[in-house]
Amino acid sequence: MDSVELSRTTRWGMISIGLLQGILCYLLMTYLVPHNDGWLFYGMPATIALSSALLLTVVSFKQRALWYWMALIFVAVLAMSVWLKWQIEGSDRWRQNDIFMLYGWRLLLMAMLALPWIQYSLQASRQQTRYAQFYTSLWLNALTLLIVFISNGLFWLVLLLWSEMFELVGITFFKTLFFETDWFVYVAVGLITALAVVLARTQSRLVVAVQKLLTFIATGLLPLVVLLALMFMLTLPFTGLEAISQRVSAGGLMSTLTLLLLLLMAIVREPQKEALPYPGALRYLIKCSLVVAPIYMLIAGWALWVRIQQYGWTPERLHGVLVVCVLLVWAFGYLASILRRGRNPLAFQGQVILCVSLLALGLLILLSSPVIDAWRISVNSHMGRYHSGKIKPDQVSLYMLDRSGKPGRAALEALQKDVAFNQDGKRRRDLNSLLQGSRDPIQGLTATQLAPKVTIAPGSKQPDETFWTYVKGQSYRITSCVEKNACVLVDQDLNADGKPEQVLYAFGDGVSLVFGLRENKWDLLAVAELPEGFNKDKLLQAVANHQLASAPRIWRDITIDGTRLQMNYYNE
């Protein structure tokens, strides 16, 4: 890994890019995103992707090919961002932030796979093979990213110490500047990031030292993973595959093991080495593990397919299938390298890794486009199972549909017109609250509007407005009360003090709540789950027949010198 010759002009240009990135991010987040959250998806990813790609690839700003690549990156990232933003239009801000973070990690993975190819096209060397340059660039990019994180972390730790030291003597200026001034944070992160990249790209000996250390660790871990893979495969004939199909995480565990095996193999297998740095017997065991690696992925694919047949597609299962496909190609490629006689398998394995990197990059791009729309596939699968009768209305996952972008929204709107689905009051309320963007419909009512919706049992009195104001604060427990006559209020003396408590029966939520006055203020005294099948008609019948009573507890409280200990018995 040779140091890149960066001219003084190029280095200063990289530092300027870091500063410009910080300024642009500050302007976007401070002045544009608060007024239009679309800028969070359009501006931030494109700005960070473009500036980061420039920092990691530039050798000379005069290279025309460099700007062609930057234009392609800008257009690709912007197109994916526009598609994603269109998909989640109408979602709440918290959900959008979660999706944005996941999108950022996906872009990072895309960058790690794409940058070595861009760097090869800009800095092609006749002294190295394509795979050797790919291997070197991948290490350099990964370790540069590590150096960037470490540099920023240490920088902010020093600033934290700086601000705390001066705060000891009553000077808060530095704390305000470092941690409460937005422009300083953005500009500082951009500047430190640029300086760290310049350091990593010009001082390659430091990077090589870290690479050698990590390669040495991987060399020690590979035999351990090989032993695990072989031992587990030997136990399968005795345990069978039935136990694997019953585990939810079976496919994920096997994919993780295979990925770890292939990744360690790729790290240990350096392009300049003619053979693996192990004794002959250990090299034979490693070859055996590469032979069984495709079997692992076939089993993982089978376990995933069993789940898909049972429960349909979800975004997680679709992602799992794509991971299995990539690892299956990788594993079969390594197997083919071993079966090729008369040739060094390590040379062919390099070509396999190049193909796998392009395959993974292509799938990631398609996954961020309409071609492989995980939400659309999952929603169509789920609703198809519902309409075909494979799942009942109670098994329809409103949570999954609500988190599936526009396809999920369209499915929720279709369910609103579904007669069978809306026969149950709770399902109908949950569906309407999701479509209205409120998970607590009672919050939209005033205390005066809530009171007429609750049925007052015969013989009970209507409480004052302060009672309904307090009940509204417990709305998350009694969402069914938003519908007229869905809940019943009964006054009943439960502590024999001559003053009746108010018992609210929320049948749709399956609970009853006891309210009483404490120091002339309403308070929640107790909550109980209603028995299965208990409904409004049974309660009103019990009231009419004077069958609504109370029973003393069997287990008593403890008193110590007149002081009462209220005991909560688990078996009472």
Secondary structure as the mmCIF struct_conf table of DSSP 4:
data_model
#
loop_
_struct_conf.conf_type_id
_struct_conf.id
_struct_conf.beg_label_comp_id
_struct_conf.beg_label_asym_id
_struct_conf.beg_label_seq_id
_struct_conf.end_label_comp_id
_struct_conf.end_label_asym_id
_struct_conf.end_label_seq_id
HELX_LH_PP_P HELX_LH_PP_P1 ASP A 2 VAL A 4
HELX_RH_AL_P HELX_RH_AL_P1 ARG A 8 LEU A 27
HELX_RH_PI_P HELX_RH_PI_P1 LEU A 28 LEU A 32
TURN_TY1_P TURN_TY1_P1 VAL A 33 HIS A 35
TURN_TY1_P TURN_TY1_P2 ASP A 37 ASP A 37
HELX_RH_AL_P HELX_RH_AL_P2 GLY A 38 THR A 57
BEND BEND1 VAL A 59 VAL A 59
TURN_TY1_P TURN_TY1_P3 PHE A 61 LYS A 62
HELX_RH_AL_P HELX_RH_AL_P3 ARG A 64 GLN A 87
TURN_TY1_P TURN_TY1_P4 ILE A 88 GLY A 90
HELX_RH_AL_P HELX_RH_AL_P4 ARG A 93 LEU A 122
BEND BEND2 GLN A 123 GLN A 123
TURN_TY1_P TURN_TY1_P5 ARG A 126 GLN A 127
BEND BEND3 GLN A 128 GLN A 128
HELX_RH_AL_P HELX_RH_AL_P5 ARG A 130 LEU A 168
TURN_TY1_P TURN_TY1_P6 VAL A 169 GLY A 170
HELX_RH_AL_P HELX_RH_AL_P6 PHE A 173 PHE A 179
BEND BEND4 GLU A 180 GLU A 180
HELX_RH_AL_P HELX_RH_AL_P7 ASP A 182 THR A 202
HELX_RH_AL_P HELX_RH_AL_P8 SER A 204 THR A 239
BEND BEND5 LEU A 241 LEU A 241
HELX_RH_AL_P HELX_RH_AL_P9 GLU A 242 SER A 245
TURN_TY1_P TURN_TY1_P7 GLN A 246 GLN A 246
TURN_TY1_P TURN_TY1_P8 VAL A 248 SER A 249
HELX_RH_AL_P HELX_RH_AL_P10 ALA A 250 VAL A 268
BEND BEND6 ARG A 269 ARG A 269
TURN_TY1_P TURN_TY1_P9 PRO A 271 GLN A 272
BEND BEND7 GLU A 274 ALA A 275
BEND BEND8 PRO A 277 TYR A 278
HELX_RH_AL_P HELX_RH_AL_P11 GLY A 280 TYR A 311
HELX_RH_AL_P HELX_RH_AL_P12 PRO A 315 LEU A 339
TURN_TY1_P TURN_TY1_P10 ARG A 341 GLY A 342
BEND BEND9 ARG A 343 ARG A 343
HELX_RH_AL_P HELX_RH_AL_P13 PRO A 345 LEU A 367
TURN_TY1_P TURN_TY1_P11 SER A 368 SER A 368
BEND BEND10 SER A 369 PRO A 370
TURN_TY1_P TURN_TY1_P12 VAL A 371 ILE A 372
HELX_RH_AL_P HELX_RH_AL_P14 ALA A 374 HIS A 387
TURN_TY1_P TURN_TY1_P13 SER A 388 GLY A 389
BEND BEND11 LYS A 390 ILE A 391
HELX_RH_3T_P HELX_RH_3T_P1 PRO A 393 GLN A 395
HELX_RH_AL_P HELX_RH_AL_P15 LEU A 398 ASP A 402
TURN_TY1_P TURN_TY1_P14 ARG A 403 ARG A 403
BEND BEND12 SER A 404 SER A 404
HELX_RH_AL_P HELX_RH_AL_P16 GLY A 405 LEU A 415
TURN_TY1_P TURN_TY1_P15 GLN A 416 LYS A 417
TURN_TY1_P TURN_TY1_P16 VAL A 419 ALA A 420
HELX_RH_3T_P HELX_RH_3T_P2 PHE A 421 GLN A 423
BEND BEND13 ASP A 424 ASP A 424
HELX_RH_AL_P HELX_RH_AL_P17 GLY A 425 LEU A 435
TURN_TY1_P TURN_TY1_P17 GLN A 436 GLY A 437
BEND BEND14 ARG A 439 ARG A 439
HELX_RH_3T_P HELX_RH_3T_P3 PRO A 441 GLY A 444
BEND BEND15 LEU A 445 LEU A 445
HELX_RH_AL_P HELX_RH_AL_P18 ALA A 447 LEU A 450
HELX_RH_3T_P HELX_RH_3T_P4 ALA A 451 LYS A 453
STRN STRN1 VAL A 454 ILE A 456
HELX_LH_PP_P HELX_LH_PP_P2 ALA A 457 ALA A 457
TURN_TY1_P TURN_TY1_P18 PRO A 458 GLY A 459
HELX_LH_PP_P HELX_LH_PP_P3 SER A 460 PRO A 463
HELX_RH_AL_P HELX_RH_AL_P19 GLU A 465 LYS A 472
TURN_TY1_P TURN_TY1_P19 GLY A 473 GLN A 474
HELX_RH_3T_P HELX_RH_3T_P5 SER A 475 ARG A 477
HELX_RH_3T_P HELX_RH_3T_P6 THR A 479 VAL A 482
BEND BEND16 GLU A 483 GLU A 483
TURN_TY1_P TURN_TY1_P20 LYS A 484 ASN A 485
BEND BEND17 ALA A 486 ALA A 486
STRN STRN2 CYS A 487 GLN A 492
BEND BEND18 LEU A 494 LYS A 499
STRN STRN3 GLU A 501 ALA A 506
TURN_TY1_P TURN_TY1_P21 PHE A 507 GLY A 510
STRN STRN4 VAL A 511 ARG A 518
TURN_TY1_P TURN_TY1_P22 GLU A 519 ASN A 520
STRN STRN5 LYS A 521 GLU A 529
HELX_LH_PP_P HELX_LH_PP_P4 LEU A 530 PRO A 531
TURN_TY1_P TURN_TY1_P23 GLU A 532 GLY A 533
HELX_RH_AL_P HELX_RH_AL_P20 LYS A 536 ALA A 544
TURN_TY1_P TURN_TY1_P24 ASN A 545 HIS A 546
BEND BEND19 ILE A 554 TRP A 555
HELX_LH_PP_P HELX_LH_PP_P5 ARG A 556 ASP A 557
STRN STRN6 ILE A 558 ILE A 560
TURN_TY1_P TURN_TY1_P25 ASP A 561 GLY A 562
STRN STRN7 THR A 563 LEU A 565
TURN_TY1_P TURN_TY1_P26 TYR A 570 ASN A 571
#
